């Protein structure tokens, strides 16, 4: 006898579950990259503000032109780094959107297969009940043997 449809679909479900778990990992990694990027930018911005305050304070006390140029160059480097990090964060967010869309697709496929298996099992159960009823009807039509 051939394997039941629900049993055959179980193999397909296993593959779908494996893909969903992989998509879960992709999604978690993408979310982590976005969070880390946001935290890194916030940290750089805080550092820049603190450095600017130091620059203002030391500027009021008087600085040599060399020291002034050095501090301005350093603040420019921090601003450049922030811009680069913002660009990387933008890319990470775009990638997160793509990964989230992929995850939703994989998740929906798995749920669809699960519904299909449930339906197949219900159909198999109904077919088994019909077969049992046919057997009962067939036996009742033959009547009882009269051995008594």
Rosetta blueprint (number, residue, H / E / L):
1 X L
2 X L
3 X L
4 X L
5 X H
6 X H
7 X H
8 X H
9 X H
10 X H
11 X H
12 X H
13 X H
14 X H
15 X H
16 X H
17 X H
18 X H
19 X H
20 X H
21 X H
22 X H
23 X H
24 X H
25 X H
26 X H
27 X H
28 X H
29 X H
30 X H
31 X H
32 X H
33 X H
34 X H
35 X H
36 X H
37 X H
38 X H
39 X H
40 X H
41 X H
42 X H
43 X H
44 X H
45 X H
46 X H
47 X H
48 X H
49 X H
50 X H
51 X H
52 X H
53 X H
54 X H
55 X H
56 X H
57 X H
58 X H
59 X H
60 X H
61 X H
62 X L
63 X L
64 X L
65 X H
66 X H
67 X H
68 X H
69 X H
70 X H
71 X H
72 X H
73 X H
74 X H
75 X H
76 X H
77 X H
78 X H
79 X H
80 X H
81 X H
82 X H
83 X H
84 X H
85 X H
86 X H
87 X H
88 X H
89 X H
90 X H
91 X H
92 X H
93 X H
94 X H
95 X H
96 X H
97 X H
98 X H
99 X H
100 X H
101 X H
102 X H
103 X H
104 X H
105 X H
106 X H
107 X H
108 X H
109 X H
110 X H
111 X H
112 X H
113 X H
114 X H
115 X H
116 X H
117 X H
118 X H
119 X H
120 X H
121 X H
122 X H
123 X H
124 X H
125 X H
126 X H
127 X H
128 X H
129 X H
130 X H
131 X H
132 X H
133 X H
134 X H
135 X H
136 X H
137 X H
138 X H
139 X H
140 X H
141 X H
142 X H
143 X L
144 X L
145 X L
146 X L
147 X L
148 X L
